Amino acid sequence: MSSFCHWEEDTLVLNILGRPRAKKTVIGKVIGKQLEIYVAEMPVRGRATAHLVRFLAEEFQVPESSITVVFGVYNVNKQLRIAAPKRLPSVIPPPG
C-alpha cells in the first residue's frame, strides 16, 4: 500500500499536493505522503480545485460526481475520494 493513497473497497482515497498556476495540468511525482499534481488554474475561490476535479475525472474515467473533496478545497493539501475509477494512472497501485 502506498502512503499517498489507499483503497476502501472500490473507492480510492488520494492525498494530493496541488501546485496551482502551472503551465499545464499534469500528474507529478509522489512527495512524502502526497501525490503532486500541477494545476493550470489560479487558486482563487476554489477554481484550482474545481479544475483538478475535472482533470482527475478524465484521468480516472469517472463522472465528476464520483469525486469527493474530503478536505482542501481552498488549500494545496487535499484529500479526495474517487468512487470506482475505471482507469488508473501508472503511479496509482491497483486495489488488493
N, C-alpha and C positions, 0 to 999 in steps of 0.2 A: 504494500500500500504506500502510495506517495504521500508526503506530508502536506502538499498543497491541495490535495483533493481526496475525497473518499466517496464510496457508494453507499447509499441507503436504499436497498432493494434496487429498483430501476431508476433511481434519481441520483444524479451526480451532484455532489456538493463541492464547489470550487472556490478557493480563496484567491483573490486577484489583487494585484498591484497595478492600478490603472496609471497610464502615462498619457495624459491629455496633451493637446497641441502638437501631436505628431504629424509628419507629412502624410502618412497613410496608416490605416488601421490594420495591425498585424499582431499575431501571437508572438511574443518574445520568448525569453527563457525562464526557467524556474530560478527564483531568488529566495532562498530560505524556505519558508512555508507558504509562498505565494507564487502564482504564475503571473509574470509580467505581460501586460497587453498594452500596446501602443494604440492610442485612440486619436483619430484625426478630427477632433472636435474640441471646442473651447469648454472649460469646466465652469459653465455658467448655468445656474438653476437646474442642475441635473441633466443638461443636454449631453454631456460626455457619457454619462451612464446610459441614457436612452440610446445613444449611438452604439455603445458597447453591446447592449442587449440585442439590437438589430443585427449587428455583426455576428454575435455568437449564435443567434437563431439560424443564420445561414450556415455557419461553420458546423453546427451540430444537426442541421436539417430538422429543426423543430419550429413550431409557431412561436412567436414572441410571447404568447400567453403561457407557454410551457417553462418560461424562465422567470424565477422569482428572485428579486434582490432582497436578501435577508437583512443586510446592513451595508451602508456605504454609498447611498445614493448621491450624497454631496461630499464624498471623501474618496481619496485614491485607494484606500484599503476597503475592499469589498468582499462580501461572500454572496455567491449566487447558487441557486438550486436549479438544475436543468432536468426536467422530467423526461424520461425515456428518450435520450438522444439517439438518433438514427445513424449518425456518423461521429467518429471520434478523431480529433486531430492526433497526430503521432505522439505528441507529448502526454496525452491522457491515457492511462492504463485502462484496459477493459475491466468490467466487473468480475468479481470472483477471485 
